[in-house]
Protein backbone atom coordinates (compact mmCIF):
# COMPACT_ATOMS: atom_id res chain seq x y z
CA UNK A 1 0.00 0.00 0.00
CA UNK A 2 1.27 3.44 -0.86
CA UNK A 3 2.26 5.61 2.08
CA UNK A 4 1.28 8.78 0.22
CA UNK A 5 -2.08 9.86 1.55
CA UNK A 6 -4.49 11.67 -0.66
CA UNK A 7 -5.49 15.13 0.64
CA UNK A 8 -9.10 14.02 1.14
CA UNK A 9 -7.99 11.31 3.57
CA UNK A 10 -5.37 13.35 5.39
CA UNK A 11 -7.71 14.30 8.22
CA UNK A 12 -4.83 15.20 10.56
CA UNK A 13 -3.28 17.79 8.31
CA UNK A 14 -2.83 21.26 9.76
CA UNK A 15 -4.80 24.21 8.51
CA UNK A 16 -2.65 26.51 6.40
CA UNK A 17 -3.17 30.23 6.13
CA UNK A 18 -1.67 32.57 3.57
CA UNK A 19 -0.22 35.38 5.66
CA UNK A 20 1.92 36.81 2.87
CA UNK A 21 -0.71 39.46 2.03
CA UNK A 22 -1.55 42.02 4.66
CA UNK A 23 -4.13 43.97 2.64
CA UNK A 24 -5.31 44.69 -0.89
CA UNK A 25 -6.44 48.06 -2.15
CA UNK A 26 -7.21 49.78 -5.46
CA UNK A 27 -5.46 52.99 -6.51
CA UNK A 28 -6.43 55.25 -9.42
CA UNK A 29 -3.83 56.81 -11.72
CA UNK A 30 -4.56 59.49 -14.28
CA UNK A 31 -2.89 60.49 -17.57
CA UNK A 32 0.26 62.57 -17.35
CA UNK A 33 -1.59 65.32 -19.23
CA UNK A 34 -5.16 65.84 -18.11
CA UNK A 35 -7.72 66.86 -20.72
CA UNK A 36 -11.45 67.47 -20.86
CA UNK A 37 -11.60 65.34 -23.99
CA UNK A 38 -9.15 63.10 -25.84
CA UNK A 39 -9.20 63.37 -29.62
CA UNK A 40 -8.03 61.12 -32.43
CA UNK A 41 -4.28 60.36 -32.46
CA UNK A 42 -3.82 61.67 -28.90
CA UNK A 43 -1.13 59.95 -26.85
CA UNK A 44 -2.34 59.09 -23.35
CA UNK A 45 0.47 58.25 -20.94
CA UNK A 46 -0.05 56.99 -17.40
CA UNK A 47 2.96 56.51 -15.11
CA UNK A 48 3.07 54.50 -11.89
CA UNK A 49 6.19 55.59 -10.03
CA UNK A 50 6.25 53.43 -6.92
CA UNK A 51 9.53 51.67 -6.20
CA UNK A 52 8.65 50.39 -2.72
CA UNK A 53 5.11 49.09 -3.29
CA UNK A 54 3.80 45.94 -4.95
CA UNK A 55 1.14 46.10 -7.66
CA UNK A 56 -0.92 43.22 -9.02
CA UNK A 57 -0.89 44.80 -12.46
CA UNK A 58 -2.16 41.57 -14.02
CA UNK A 59 -5.55 42.14 -12.33
CA UNK A 60 -5.66 45.91 -12.92
CA UNK A 61 -8.11 47.69 -15.20
CA UNK A 62 -8.49 50.66 -17.53
CA UNK A 63 -11.57 52.84 -17.25
CA UNK A 64 -12.63 54.62 -20.44
CA UNK A 65 -15.74 56.78 -20.55
CA UNK A 66 -17.12 59.37 -22.90
CA UNK A 67 -19.94 60.29 -25.23
CA UNK A 68 -20.86 59.98 -28.88
CA UNK A 69 -22.54 62.69 -30.94
CA UNK A 70 -24.64 61.53 -33.87
CA UNK A 71 -25.68 63.62 -36.87
CA UNK A 72 -28.45 62.05 -38.95
CA UNK A 73 -31.31 59.62 -38.32
CA UNK A 74 -29.43 56.32 -38.77
CA UNK A 75 -29.16 53.76 -35.99
CA UNK A 76 -25.74 53.63 -34.34
CA UNK A 77 -24.48 50.64 -32.37
CA UNK A 78 -21.14 49.63 -30.93
CA UNK A 79 -19.26 46.68 -32.39
CA UNK A 80 -18.13 43.93 -30.08
CA UNK A 81 -14.81 44.86 -28.45
CA UNK A 82 -15.46 48.52 -29.26
CA UNK A 83 -13.23 49.78 -26.44
CA UNK A 84 -10.15 48.14 -27.95
CA UNK A 85 -10.82 49.77 -31.33
CA UNK A 86 -10.62 53.17 -29.65
CA UNK A 87 -6.82 52.77 -29.56
CA UNK A 88 -4.46 52.24 -32.47
CA UNK A 89 -1.68 51.00 -30.20
CA UNK A 90 -0.94 50.31 -26.54
CA UNK A 91 2.48 50.02 -24.92
CA UNK A 92 3.75 48.83 -21.56
CA UNK A 93 7.19 49.86 -20.26
CA UNK A 94 8.76 48.60 -17.05
CA UNK A 95 11.73 50.03 -15.17
CA UNK A 96 11.63 53.80 -15.59
CA UNK A 97 11.24 53.72 -19.35
CA UNK A 98 14.26 51.48 -19.85
CA UNK A 99 12.51 48.33 -21.06
CA UNK A 100 9.55 47.96 -23.40
CA UNK A 101 7.75 44.84 -22.24
CA UNK A 102 4.95 44.77 -24.82
CA UNK A 103 3.76 46.89 -27.74
CA UNK A 104 0.48 46.01 -29.43
CA UNK A 105 -0.35 47.62 -32.77
CA UNK A 106 -3.89 47.46 -34.18
CA UNK A 107 -5.17 46.89 -30.67
CA UNK A 108 -8.74 46.15 -31.74
CA UNK A 109 -7.75 43.52 -34.30
CA UNK A 110 -5.19 41.77 -32.09
CA UNK A 111 -7.43 41.63 -29.00
CA UNK A 112 -10.38 40.46 -31.12
CA UNK A 113 -8.33 37.62 -32.62
CA UNK A 114 -7.01 36.61 -29.20
CA UNK A 115 -10.55 36.70 -27.83
CA UNK A 116 -11.80 34.42 -30.60
CA UNK A 117 -8.93 32.04 -29.89
CA UNK A 118 -8.87 31.99 -26.09
CA UNK A 119 -12.13 33.28 -24.61
CA UNK A 120 -15.00 31.03 -23.63
CA UNK A 121 -18.72 31.84 -23.44
CA UNK A 122 -18.23 32.24 -19.70
CA UNK A 123 -15.59 34.90 -20.36
CA UNK A 124 -18.06 36.89 -22.45
CA UNK A 125 -20.39 36.98 -19.48
CA UNK A 126 -17.97 38.69 -17.11
CA UNK A 127 -16.24 40.80 -19.78
CA UNK A 128 -19.46 42.57 -20.70
CA UNK A 129 -18.38 45.69 -18.82
CA UNK A 130 -15.23 45.85 -20.93
CA UNK A 131 -17.07 45.93 -24.25
CA UNK A 132 -16.53 42.24 -25.06
CA UNK A 133 -20.08 40.93 -25.39
CA UNK A 134 -19.71 38.20 -28.01
CA UNK A 135 -21.88 37.21 -29.80
CA UNK A 136 -23.75 40.43 -29.01
CA UNK A 137 -22.54 44.03 -29.00
CA UNK A 138 -22.14 46.40 -26.05
CA UNK A 139 -25.09 48.67 -25.43
CA UNK A 140 -24.97 52.42 -25.87
CA UNK A 141 -26.79 54.50 -23.28
CA UNK A 142 -29.84 56.44 -24.56
CA UNK A 143 -28.07 59.76 -23.98
CA UNK A 144 -25.04 58.65 -26.00
CA UNK A 145 -22.71 58.11 -23.05
CA UNK A 146 -20.59 55.01 -22.50
CA UNK A 147 -18.25 53.59 -19.90
CA UNK A 148 -15.97 50.57 -20.22
CA UNK A 149 -13.84 48.91 -17.55
CA UNK A 150 -11.27 46.84 -19.42
CA UNK A 151 -8.84 44.37 -17.81
CA UNK A 152 -5.28 45.21 -18.83
CA UNK A 153 -4.77 41.56 -19.76
CA UNK A 154 -7.35 42.07 -22.52
CA UNK A 155 -4.85 44.43 -24.17
CA UNK A 156 -1.51 43.08 -22.94
CA UNK A 157 -0.86 39.36 -23.21
CA UNK A 158 2.02 39.59 -20.73
CA UNK A 159 -0.53 39.87 -17.92
CA UNK A 160 -2.12 36.57 -18.97
CA UNK A 161 1.26 34.86 -18.60
CA UNK A 162 2.79 36.67 -15.66
CA UNK A 163 0.56 36.74 -12.59
CA UNK A 164 2.83 37.96 -9.82
CA UNK A 165 3.26 41.41 -8.31
CA UNK A 166 5.43 44.13 -9.85
CA UNK A 167 7.58 46.60 -7.95
CA UNK A 168 8.99 49.65 -9.74
CA UNK A 169 8.14 52.29 -12.29
CA UNK A 170 5.55 51.29 -14.87
CA UNK A 171 4.46 53.35 -17.87
CA UNK A 172 1.35 52.71 -19.95
CA UNK A 173 0.90 54.51 -23.27
CA UNK A 174 -2.43 54.44 -25.09
CA UNK A 175 -2.59 56.05 -28.54
CA UNK A 176 -6.13 56.85 -29.61
CA UNK A 177 -7.17 55.71 -33.09
CA UNK A 178 -6.95 58.12 -36.02
CA UNK A 179 -10.71 57.81 -36.51
CA UNK A 180 -13.71 56.23 -34.80
CA UNK A 181 -15.10 54.27 -37.76
CA UNK A 182 -14.10 50.88 -36.34
CA UNK A 183 -15.99 51.36 -33.07
CA UNK A 184 -19.47 51.62 -34.57
CA UNK A 185 -21.81 50.25 -37.18
CA UNK A 186 -24.33 52.64 -38.72
CA UNK A 187 -27.56 51.33 -40.23
CA UNK A 188 -29.28 53.94 -42.37
CA UNK A 189 -33.07 54.09 -42.40
CA UNK A 190 -33.12 55.35 -45.99
CA UNK A 191 -30.84 54.62 -48.96
CA UNK A 192 -29.84 58.29 -49.10
CA UNK A 193 -29.02 58.54 -45.40
CA UNK A 194 -25.67 59.99 -44.39
CA UNK A 195 -25.32 59.58 -40.65
CA UNK A 196 -22.05 60.66 -39.08
CA UNK A 197 -20.77 59.80 -35.62
CA UNK A 198 -18.25 61.66 -33.46
CA UNK A 199 -16.84 60.22 -30.26
CA UNK A 200 -15.28 62.09 -27.35
CA UNK A 201 -13.26 60.14 -24.79
CA UNK A 202 -13.79 62.28 -21.72
CA UNK A 203 -12.04 60.23 -19.07
CA UNK A 204 -9.26 57.64 -18.89
CA UNK A 205 -8.20 56.14 -15.57
CA UNK A 206 -5.94 53.28 -14.60
CA UNK A 207 -7.23 51.21 -11.68
CA UNK A 208 -4.26 49.49 -10.05
CA UNK A 209 -4.64 46.63 -7.60
CA UNK A 210 -2.06 47.14 -4.85
CA UNK A 211 -0.91 44.35 -2.54
CA UNK A 212 1.04 44.61 0.73
CA UNK A 213 3.60 42.97 0.62
CA UNK A 214 5.30 40.43 -1.80
CA UNK A 215 8.76 39.36 -3.10
CA UNK A 216 10.87 39.36 -6.27
CA UNK A 217 9.68 37.48 -9.32
CA UNK A 218 10.74 35.69 -12.43
CA UNK A 219 8.60 35.86 -15.54
CA UNK A 220 8.16 33.92 -18.74
CA UNK A 221 6.26 35.99 -21.23
CA UNK A 222 4.81 34.09 -24.20
CA UNK A 223 4.86 30.30 -24.45
CA UNK A 224 4.82 28.46 -27.75
CA UNK A 225 5.15 29.47 -31.37
CA UNK A 226 2.10 30.07 -33.50
CA UNK A 227 1.15 32.02 -36.59
CA UNK A 228 -2.40 33.27 -37.06
CA UNK A 229 -3.46 34.59 -40.47
CA UNK A 230 -6.74 36.38 -41.18
CA UNK A 231 -8.23 38.59 -43.88
CA UNK A 232 -10.67 41.46 -44.14
CA UNK A 233 -12.29 43.00 -47.22
CA UNK A 234 -13.16 46.70 -46.87
CA UNK A 235 -13.94 46.41 -43.16
CA UNK A 236 -11.23 48.43 -41.42
CA UNK A 237 -11.77 52.21 -41.26
CA UNK A 238 -15.23 51.68 -42.75
CA UNK A 239 -18.12 53.10 -40.74
CA UNK A 240 -20.58 50.78 -42.52
CA UNK A 241 -18.77 47.52 -41.68
CA UNK A 242 -17.92 45.62 -38.50
CA UNK A 243 -14.12 45.15 -38.18
CA UNK A 244 -14.49 42.14 -35.86
CA UNK A 245 -15.51 39.93 -38.79
CA UNK A 246 -12.81 38.15 -40.82
CA UNK A 247 -13.34 36.91 -44.39
CA UNK A 248 -12.31 33.47 -45.63
CA UNK A 249 -11.92 34.86 -49.23
CA UNK A 250 -12.16 31.25 -50.49
CA UNK A 251 -8.75 30.22 -49.21
CA UNK A 252 -7.87 26.64 -50.20
CA UNK A 253 -4.44 26.27 -48.59
CA UNK A 254 -1.97 28.16 -46.39
CA UNK A 255 1.58 26.99 -45.81
CA UNK A 256 4.13 28.48 -43.44
CA UNK A 257 7.84 28.04 -44.13
CA UNK A 258 10.37 28.60 -41.35
CA UNK A 259 13.72 28.25 -43.07
CA UNK A 260 13.63 24.64 -44.38
CA UNK A 261 10.63 23.51 -42.33
CA UNK A 262 7.03 23.73 -43.53
CA UNK A 263 3.82 23.83 -41.49
CA UNK A 264 1.55 22.01 -41.86
CA UNK A 265 3.45 19.20 -43.52
CA UNK A 266 0.49 18.31 -45.74
CA UNK A 267 -1.50 20.84 -47.73
CA UNK A 268 -4.93 21.89 -46.58
CA UNK A 269 -7.86 21.06 -48.81
CA UNK A 270 -10.36 23.76 -47.97
CA UNK A 271 -13.52 24.54 -49.88
CA UNK A 272 -15.49 27.29 -48.19
CA UNK A 273 -17.94 27.39 -51.10
CA UNK A 274 -19.07 23.90 -50.17
CA UNK A 275 -18.80 24.52 -46.42
CA UNK A 276 -15.85 22.15 -46.27
CA UNK A 277 -13.30 23.77 -43.97
CA UNK A 278 -13.02 21.14 -41.25
CA UNK A 279 -9.22 21.27 -41.11
CA UNK A 280 -9.14 25.02 -40.60
CA UNK A 281 -11.72 24.83 -37.81
CA UNK A 282 -9.95 21.88 -36.19
CA UNK A 283 -6.66 23.78 -36.05
CA UNK A 284 -8.51 26.70 -34.51
CA UNK A 285 -10.06 24.51 -31.79
CA UNK A 286 -6.68 22.91 -31.02
CA UNK A 287 -5.03 26.27 -30.40
CA UNK A 288 -6.73 27.05 -27.10
CA UNK A 289 -5.65 23.93 -25.24
CA UNK A 290 -2.14 24.06 -26.69
CA UNK A 291 -1.52 27.74 -26.09
CA UNK A 292 -3.10 27.82 -22.62
CA UNK A 293 -1.58 24.44 -21.68
CA UNK A 294 -4.87 22.98 -20.55
CA UNK A 295 -6.82 19.83 -21.37
CA UNK A 296 -10.23 21.45 -21.85
CA UNK A 297 -11.34 22.67 -25.25
CA UNK A 298 -14.00 25.33 -25.17
CA UNK A 299 -13.58 27.32 -28.39
CA UNK A 300 -15.66 30.44 -28.70
CA UNK A 301 -16.48 30.06 -32.41
CA UNK A 302 -18.55 27.09 -33.52
CA UNK A 303 -18.31 25.71 -37.03
CA UNK A 304 -20.91 28.00 -38.58
CA UNK A 305 -19.77 31.18 -36.84
CA UNK A 306 -16.17 30.38 -37.76
CA UNK A 307 -16.98 30.90 -41.43
CA UNK A 308 -17.74 34.57 -40.76
CA UNK A 309 -14.74 35.04 -38.46
CA UNK A 310 -12.20 32.79 -40.11
CA UNK A 311 -8.80 32.52 -38.43
CA UNK A 312 -6.13 30.33 -39.99
CA UNK A 313 -4.03 28.95 -37.12
CA UNK A 314 -0.65 27.35 -37.79
CA UNK A 315 1.01 25.55 -34.88
CA UNK A 316 4.78 25.52 -35.31
CA UNK A 317 5.65 25.04 -31.63
CA UNK A 318 7.09 21.56 -32.18
CA UNK A 319 10.37 22.13 -33.97
CA UNK A 320 13.91 20.79 -33.97
CA UNK A 321 15.55 22.88 -31.25
CA UNK A 322 19.05 21.56 -31.96
CA UNK A 323 19.21 22.80 -35.53
CA UNK A 324 17.51 26.17 -35.12
CA UNK A 325 19.60 29.00 -36.65
CA UNK A 326 20.00 32.43 -35.05
CA UNK A 327 17.77 34.03 -37.70
CA UNK A 328 14.50 32.65 -39.03
CA UNK A 329 13.18 33.23 -42.53
CA UNK A 330 9.37 33.36 -42.39
CA UNK A 331 7.40 32.85 -45.60
CA UNK A 332 3.68 32.35 -46.16
CA UNK A 333 2.22 30.73 -49.26
CA UNK A 334 -1.48 31.43 -49.71
CA UNK A 335 -3.74 29.77 -52.27
CA UNK A 336 -7.34 30.68 -53.05
CA UNK A 337 -10.05 29.33 -55.34
CA UNK A 338 -10.56 32.83 -56.72
CA UNK A 339 -8.54 35.99 -57.02
CA UNK A 340 -8.34 38.11 -53.89
CA UNK A 341 -11.14 40.69 -53.73
CA UNK A 342 -10.19 44.31 -54.17
CA UNK A 343 -9.13 46.12 -50.97
CA UNK A 344 -8.32 42.89 -49.15
CA UNK A 345 -6.20 43.40 -46.04
CA UNK A 346 -4.17 40.52 -44.60
CA UNK A 347 -3.08 40.20 -40.97
CA UNK A 348 -0.35 37.90 -39.68
CA UNK A 349 0.09 37.58 -35.91
CA UNK A 350 3.26 35.77 -34.84
CA UNK A 351 3.48 34.45 -31.27
CA UNK A 352 7.03 33.67 -30.18
CA UNK A 353 8.98 32.83 -27.05
CA UNK A 354 10.20 35.65 -24.83
CA UNK A 355 11.67 34.98 -21.39
CA UNK A 356 12.64 37.88 -19.15
CA UNK A 357 14.09 38.23 -15.67
CA UNK A 358 13.09 41.15 -13.46
CA UNK A 359 15.18 42.23 -10.45
CA UNK A 360 13.01 44.77 -8.61
CA UNK A 361 15.61 45.79 -6.02
CA UNK A 362 18.01 46.80 -8.80
CA UNK A 363 15.24 47.89 -11.19
CA UNK A 364 16.80 45.76 -13.94
CA UNK A 365 15.11 43.74 -16.67
CA UNK A 366 17.17 41.18 -18.57
CA UNK A 367 16.32 39.29 -21.74
CA UNK A 368 17.04 35.61 -21.17
CA UNK A 369 15.54 34.33 -24.41
CA UNK A 370 13.92 36.05 -27.37
C-alpha positions as CSV (number, residue, x, y, z in Angstrom):
1,X,0.0,0.0,0.0
2,X,1.3,3.4,-0.9
3,X,2.3,5.6,2.1
4,X,1.3,8.8,0.2
5,X,-2.1,9.9,1.6
6,X,-4.5,11.7,-0.7
7,X,-5.5,15.1,0.6
8,X,-9.1,14.0,1.1
9,X,-8.0,11.3,3.6
10,X,-5.4,13.4,5.4
11,X,-7.7,14.3,8.2
12,X,-4.8,15.2,10.6
13,X,-3.3,17.8,8.3
14,X,-2.8,21.3,9.8
15,X,-4.8,24.2,8.5
16,X,-2.7,26.5,6.4
17,X,-3.2,30.2,6.1
18,X,-1.7,32.6,3.6
19,X,-0.2,35.4,5.7
20,X,1.9,36.8,2.9
21,X,-0.7,39.5,2.0
22,X,-1.6,42.0,4.7
23,X,-4.1,44.0,2.6
24,X,-5.3,44.7,-0.9
25,X,-6.4,48.1,-2.1
26,X,-7.2,49.8,-5.5
27,X,-5.5,53.0,-6.5
28,X,-6.4,55.3,-9.4
29,X,-3.8,56.8,-11.7
30,X,-4.6,59.5,-14.3
31,X,-2.9,60.5,-17.6
32,X,0.3,62.6,-17.3
33,X,-1.6,65.3,-19.2
34,X,-5.2,65.8,-18.1
35,X,-7.7,66.9,-20.7
36,X,-11.4,67.5,-20.9
37,X,-11.6,65.3,-24.0
38,X,-9.2,63.1,-25.8
39,X,-9.2,63.4,-29.6
40,X,-8.0,61.1,-32.4
41,X,-4.3,60.4,-32.5
42,X,-3.8,61.7,-28.9
43,X,-1.1,59.9,-26.8
44,X,-2.3,59.1,-23.4
45,X,0.5,58.3,-20.9
46,X,-0.1,57.0,-17.4
47,X,3.0,56.5,-15.1
48,X,3.1,54.5,-11.9
49,X,6.2,55.6,-10.0
50,X,6.2,53.4,-6.9
51,X,9.5,51.7,-6.2
52,X,8.7,50.4,-2.7
53,X,5.1,49.1,-3.3
54,X,3.8,45.9,-4.9
55,X,1.1,46.1,-7.7
56,X,-0.9,43.2,-9.0
57,X,-0.9,44.8,-12.5
58,X,-2.2,41.6,-14.0
59,X,-5.5,42.1,-12.3
60,X,-5.7,45.9,-12.9
61,X,-8.1,47.7,-15.2
62,X,-8.5,50.7,-17.5
63,X,-11.6,52.8,-17.2
64,X,-12.6,54.6,-20.4
65,X,-15.7,56.8,-20.5
66,X,-17.1,59.4,-22.9
67,X,-19.9,60.3,-25.2
68,X,-20.9,60.0,-28.9
69,X,-22.5,62.7,-30.9
70,X,-24.6,61.5,-33.9
71,X,-25.7,63.6,-36.9
72,X,-28.5,62.0,-38.9
73,X,-31.3,59.6,-38.3
74,X,-29.4,56.3,-38.8
75,X,-29.2,53.8,-36.0
76,X,-25.7,53.6,-34.3
77,X,-24.5,50.6,-32.4
78,X,-21.1,49.6,-30.9
79,X,-19.3,46.7,-32.4
80,X,-18.1,43.9,-30.1
81,X,-14.8,44.9,-28.4
82,X,-15.5,48.5,-29.3
83,X,-13.2,49.8,-26.4
84,X,-10.1,48.1,-27.9
85,X,-10.8,49.8,-31.3
86,X,-10.6,53.2,-29.6
87,X,-6.8,52.8,-29.6
88,X,-4.5,52.2,-32.5
89,X,-1.7,51.0,-30.2
90,X,-0.9,50.3,-26.5
91,X,2.5,50.0,-24.9
92,X,3.7,48.8,-21.6
93,X,7.2,49.9,-20.3
94,X,8.8,48.6,-17.1
95,X,11.7,50.0,-15.2
96,X,11.6,53.8,-15.6
97,X,11.2,53.7,-19.4
98,X,14.3,51.5,-19.9
99,X,12.5,48.3,-21.1
100,X,9.5,48.0,-23.4
101,X,7.7,44.8,-22.2
102,X,5.0,44.8,-24.8
103,X,3.8,46.9,-27.7
104,X,0.5,46.0,-29.4
105,X,-0.3,47.6,-32.8
106,X,-3.9,47.5,-34.2
107,X,-5.2,46.9,-30.7
108,X,-8.7,46.1,-31.7
109,X,-7.8,43.5,-34.3
110,X,-5.2,41.8,-32.1
111,X,-7.4,41.6,-29.0
112,X,-10.4,40.5,-31.1
113,X,-8.3,37.6,-32.6
114,X,-7.0,36.6,-29.2
115,X,-10.6,36.7,-27.8
116,X,-11.8,34.4,-30.6
117,X,-8.9,32.0,-29.9
118,X,-8.9,32.0,-26.1
119,X,-12.1,33.3,-24.6
120,X,-15.0,31.0,-23.6
121,X,-18.7,31.8,-23.4
122,X,-18.2,32.2,-19.7
123,X,-15.6,34.9,-20.4
124,X,-18.1,36.9,-22.5
125,X,-20.4,37.0,-19.5
126,X,-18.0,38.7,-17.1
127,X,-16.2,40.8,-19.8
128,X,-19.5,42.6,-20.7
129,X,-18.4,45.7,-18.8
130,X,-15.2,45.8,-20.9
131,X,-17.1,45.9,-24.2
132,X,-16.5,42.2,-25.1
133,X,-20.1,40.9,-25.4
134,X,-19.7,38.2,-28.0
135,X,-21.9,37.2,-29.8
136,X,-23.7,40.4,-29.0
137,X,-22.5,44.0,-29.0
138,X,-22.1,46.4,-26.1
139,X,-25.1,48.7,-25.4
140,X,-25.0,52.4,-25.9
141,X,-26.8,54.5,-23.3
142,X,-29.8,56.4,-24.6
143,X,-28.1,59.8,-24.0
144,X,-25.0,58.7,-26.0
145,X,-22.7,58.1,-23.1
146,X,-20.6,55.0,-22.5
147,X,-18.2,53.6,-19.9
148,X,-16.0,50.6,-20.2
149,X,-13.8,48.9,-17.6
150,X,-11.3,46.8,-19.4
151,X,-8.8,44.4,-17.8
152,X,-5.3,45.2,-18.8
153,X,-4.8,41.6,-19.8
154,X,-7.4,42.1,-22.5
155,X,-4.8,44.4,-24.2
156,X,-1.5,43.1,-22.9
157,X,-0.9,39.4,-23.2
158,X,2.0,39.6,-20.7
159,X,-0.5,39.9,-17.9
160,X,-2.1,36.6,-19.0
161,X,1.3,34.9,-18.6
162,X,2.8,36.7,-15.7
163,X,0.6,36.7,-12.6
164,X,2.8,38.0,-9.8
165,X,3.3,41.4,-8.3
166,X,5.4,44.1,-9.8
167,X,7.6,46.6,-8.0
168,X,9.0,49.6,-9.7
169,X,8.1,52.3,-12.3
170,X,5.5,51.3,-14.9
171,X,4.5,53.3,-17.9
172,X,1.4,52.7,-20.0
173,X,0.9,54.5,-23.3
174,X,-2.4,54.4,-25.1
175,X,-2.6,56.0,-28.5
176,X,-6.1,56.8,-29.6
177,X,-7.2,55.7,-33.1
178,X,-6.9,58.1,-36.0
179,X,-10.7,57.8,-36.5
180,X,-13.7,56.2,-34.8
181,X,-15.1,54.3,-37.8
182,X,-14.1,50.9,-36.3
183,X,-16.0,51.4,-33.1
184,X,-19.5,51.6,-34.6
185,X,-21.8,50.2,-37.2
186,X,-24.3,52.6,-38.7
187,X,-27.6,51.3,-40.2
188,X,-29.3,53.9,-42.4
189,X,-33.1,54.1,-42.4
190,X,-33.1,55.3,-46.0
191,X,-30.8,54.6,-49.0
192,X,-29.8,58.3,-49.1
193,X,-29.0,58.5,-45.4
194,X,-25.7,60.0,-44.4
195,X,-25.3,59.6,-40.7
196,X,-22.0,60.7,-39.1
197,X,-20.8,59.8,-35.6
198,X,-18.3,61.7,-33.5
199,X,-16.8,60.2,-30.3
200,X,-15.3,62.1,-27.3
201,X,-13.3,60.1,-24.8
202,X,-13.8,62.3,-21.7
203,X,-12.0,60.2,-19.1
204,X,-9.3,57.6,-18.9
205,X,-8.2,56.1,-15.6
206,X,-5.9,53.3,-14.6
207,X,-7.2,51.2,-11.7
208,X,-4.3,49.5,-10.0
209,X,-4.6,46.6,-7.6
210,X,-2.1,47.1,-4.9
211,X,-0.9,44.3,-2.5
212,X,1.0,44.6,0.7
213,X,3.6,43.0,0.6
214,X,5.3,40.4,-1.8
215,X,8.8,39.4,-3.1
216,X,10.9,39.4,-6.3
217,X,9.7,37.5,-9.3
218,X,10.7,35.7,-12.4
219,X,8.6,35.9,-15.5
220,X,8.2,33.9,-18.7
221,X,6.3,36.0,-21.2
222,X,4.8,34.1,-24.2
223,X,4.9,30.3,-24.4
224,X,4.8,28.5,-27.8
225,X,5.2,29.5,-31.4
226,X,2.1,30.1,-33.5
227,X,1.2,32.0,-36.6
228,X,-2.4,33.3,-37.1
229,X,-3.5,34.6,-40.5
230,X,-6.7,36.4,-41.2
231,X,-8.2,38.6,-43.9
232,X,-10.7,41.5,-44.1
233,X,-12.3,43.0,-47.2
234,X,-13.2,46.7,-46.9
235,X,-13.9,46.4,-43.2
236,X,-11.2,48.4,-41.4
237,X,-11.8,52.2,-41.3
238,X,-15.2,51.7,-42.7
239,X,-18.1,53.1,-40.7
240,X,-20.6,50.8,-42.5
241,X,-18.8,47.5,-41.7
242,X,-17.9,45.6,-38.5
243,X,-14.1,45.2,-38.2
244,X,-14.5,42.1,-35.9
245,X,-15.5,39.9,-38.8
246,X,-12.8,38.1,-40.8
247,X,-13.3,36.9,-44.4
248,X,-12.3,33.5,-45.6
249,X,-11.9,34.9,-49.2
250,X,-12.2,31.2,-50.5
251,X,-8.7,30.2,-49.2
252,X,-7.9,26.6,-50.2
253,X,-4.4,26.3,-48.6
254,X,-2.0,28.2,-46.4
255,X,1.6,27.0,-45.8
256,X,4.1,28.5,-43.4
257,X,7.8,28.0,-44.1
258,X,10.4,28.6,-41.3
259,X,13.7,28.2,-43.1
260,X,13.6,24.6,-44.4
261,X,10.6,23.5,-42.3
262,X,7.0,23.7,-43.5
263,X,3.8,23.8,-41.5
264,X,1.6,22.0,-41.9
265,X,3.5,19.2,-43.5
266,X,0.5,18.3,-45.7
267,X,-1.5,20.8,-47.7
268,X,-4.9,21.9,-46.6
269,X,-7.9,21.1,-48.8
270,X,-10.4,23.8,-48.0
271,X,-13.5,24.5,-49.9
272,X,-15.5,27.3,-48.2
273,X,-17.9,27.4,-51.1
274,X,-19.1,23.9,-50.2
275,X,-18.8,24.5,-46.4
276,X,-15.8,22.1,-46.3
277,X,-13.3,23.8,-44.0
278,X,-13.0,21.1,-41.2
279,X,-9.2,21.3,-41.1
280,X,-9.1,25.0,-40.6
281,X,-11.7,24.8,-37.8
282,X,-10.0,21.9,-36.2
283,X,-6.7,23.8,-36.0
284,X,-8.5,26.7,-34.5
285,X,-10.1,24.5,-31.8
286,X,-6.7,22.9,-31.0
287,X,-5.0,26.3,-30.4
288,X,-6.7,27.1,-27.1
289,X,-5.6,23.9,-25.2
290,X,-2.1,24.1,-26.7
291,X,-1.5,27.7,-26.1
292,X,-3.1,27.8,-22.6
293,X,-1.6,24.4,-21.7
294,X,-4.9,23.0,-20.5
295,X,-6.8,19.8,-21.4
296,X,-10.2,21.4,-21.8
297,X,-11.3,22.7,-25.3
298,X,-14.0,25.3,-25.2
299,X,-13.6,27.3,-28.4
300,X,-15.7,30.4,-28.7
301,X,-16.5,30.1,-32.4
302,X,-18.6,27.1,-33.5
303,X,-18.3,25.7,-37.0
304,X,-20.9,28.0,-38.6
305,X,-19.8,31.2,-36.8
306,X,-16.2,30.4,-37.8
307,X,-17.0,30.9,-41.4
308,X,-17.7,34.6,-40.8
309,X,-14.7,35.0,-38.5
310,X,-12.2,32.8,-40.1
311,X,-8.8,32.5,-38.4
312,X,-6.1,30.3,-40.0
313,X,-4.0,28.9,-37.1
314,X,-0.7,27.3,-37.8
315,X,1.0,25.5,-34.9
316,X,4.8,25.5,-35.3
317,X,5.7,25.0,-31.6
318,X,7.1,21.6,-32.2
319,X,10.4,22.1,-34.0
320,X,13.9,20.8,-34.0
321,X,15.6,22.9,-31.2
322,X,19.0,21.6,-32.0
323,X,19.2,22.8,-35.5
324,X,17.5,26.2,-35.1
325,X,19.6,29.0,-36.6
326,X,20.0,32.4,-35.1
327,X,17.8,34.0,-37.7
328,X,14.5,32.7,-39.0
329,X,13.2,33.2,-42.5
330,X,9.4,33.4,-42.4
331,X,7.4,32.8,-45.6
332,X,3.7,32.3,-46.2
333,X,2.2,30.7,-49.3
334,X,-1.5,31.4,-49.7
335,X,-3.7,29.8,-52.3
336,X,-7.3,30.7,-53.1
337,X,-10.1,29.3,-55.3
338,X,-10.6,32.8,-56.7
339,X,-8.5,36.0,-57.0
340,X,-8.3,38.1,-53.9
341,X,-11.1,40.7,-53.7
342,X,-10.2,44.3,-54.2
343,X,-9.1,46.1,-51.0
344,X,-8.3,42.9,-49.1
345,X,-6.2,43.4,-46.0
346,X,-4.2,40.5,-44.6
347,X,-3.1,40.2,-41.0
348,X,-0.4,37.9,-39.7
349,X,0.1,37.6,-35.9
350,X,3.3,35.8,-34.8
351,X,3.5,34.5,-31.3
352,X,7.0,33.7,-30.2
353,X,9.0,32.8,-27.0
354,X,10.2,35.7,-24.8
355,X,11.7,35.0,-21.4
356,X,12.6,37.9,-19.1
357,X,14.1,38.2,-15.7
358,X,13.1,41.1,-13.5
359,X,15.2,42.2,-10.4
360,X,13.0,44.8,-8.6
361,X,15.6,45.8,-6.0
362,X,18.0,46.8,-8.8
363,X,15.2,47.9,-11.2
364,X,16.8,45.8,-13.9
365,X,15.1,43.7,-16.7
366,X,17.2,41.2,-18.6
367,X,16.3,39.3,-21.7
368,X,17.0,35.6,-21.2
369,X,15.5,34.3,-24.4
370,X,13.9,36.1,-27.4
